[in-house]
Structure formats: structure tokens, C-alpha cells
Amino acid sequence: MATDPTPVTLKREGDLLKIEWNDGITTTVPWKTLRAKCPCATCIEERKKPADPFRILTSQEVEAGAPLPLAMLPVGHYAYKIAWNDGHDTGIYPLTLLRELGDKK
């Protein structure tokens, strides 16, 4: 029975998350993509709404600028929780999603 790929190393390389997997594949994902694809319920609901051209950014969003991780903590053996510089920290990213979003090298 085959096991799902798991990270061997995770590295922050500029605006990318680089993951080396136990099956020999290396993937990279831009932080911007990870933030945009946050799997938390709040973000999923926000993505379902039509874009609001008159939405005003909060001061925290303006100050944060480009999305960058402040912390990335393992959740069991199946996911990582990322705390972002815009104050968002409820997204739990399953390993399958991290693998799916990554560009394979």
C-alpha cells in the first residue's frame, strides 16, 4: 500500500514556499497563491461572493502589502497552519493542497 507524499523540508525562498517531498519531487508555491487559496471557511465564502469594486481595504491590509507568512506550524501529520502578515491565521493547508498548488521541479 502506497503512502501519500510527505514533506522532507520546507523552506522560504523569497516569495516562494519550497517543499522537498519524500518521493523525490520538489515543488514551489508563491506565497500570494497560498494566501489566495486559503482553505478556511471564511475565505471560501469570500471567494464565492462577487467582487466588490468599492471595497475599502482595512489599514491592516494596506500595511501588510504583499502576503507573507509570519509562522507555519504543523497540524498533526496532515497539514500546516499559516499565520499571515495581514492578520489572517485560520487556514489549515492539507499536504494534498500544498502538493496540488506546487509547481513541480
N, C-alpha and C positions, 0 to 999 in steps of 0.2 A: 504494500500500500504506500503510495507516494505521499509525502508531506508537502504542505504549502510552503512556498519560499518564505524565508525569514531574513531580516537584515543582519548582516555581519557588522557593518559600520554605517553610521550616519554622519555626514559632515556638512557644515555650512560652507559653501563656496560662493562668496559674493551674493548674487541674487538667486542662487540655486540651492536646493537640498540635493545632495549626492548620497545615494544609497547603494552600497555593495551588498548583494544578496547571496545567500548560501548556495545558490545554484550557479554561481559564476557570473550572473548578469549584473551590470551596473546601470542604474537609472539616475536621471536628474529631473527635477521638477522645479520650475520657477516658484518662488515664494508667492508671487502675485497669483499664480494659478491655484496654489493650495488655499490661499485666503478666499479666492472667488468660488472655490468648490467646497467650502466648509460644509460638512455633513450634518451640522446641528439642526434641530427642528426650526429654530428661528431663521436661520439663513435659507433653509429650503423654502420656507413660507415667503420670505422676502423675494426670492428668485421667481416665485410664481406670480407675483404682482406685476402689473405693467410698470414700465419705467416712469418715474415722476420727473419731468423736465424742470420742475420748480423746487425740487428737494434741496434743502439747505443743509450743507454739511455741518456737523457739530464741531465745536472748537477742537475737541479731541481728535476727530478725523482729519481736520486741517493740519494740526500739529504733527500727527503721525506720519503724514506723507505716504511714501510707498510702503506696502505691507512688509513688515519684518517680524520674525519670531523673537520673542523675549525668552521663551522657555519651550522645551519639547520634552515631555515626560512620557515614559511607557505606561500603558494601561494594560495590565496583565501581560499576556504573550500574544495579543492580537491587534493592538492599536497604539497610537500615540496621541496625546492631548497637546495641542499647541496653544500657547498664550501669545497673542499678537500685540504689536505696539499701538493698535487702535483701541485697546481695552477689551477686545473680544477674547474669550478663553473657554468657551463651552463646546468647541468642536472636538470630537474624538474621531481620528482618522484611522480606519481599519487598515491593516497591512495590505489587504487586497486593493483598496482605493489608492494607496501610495504607489503600489506597483502599476496599477492601471493608468494613473496620471503621468507616470515617468516616461521620459524619452530613453529608450534603451541604447546603451553604448556597447 
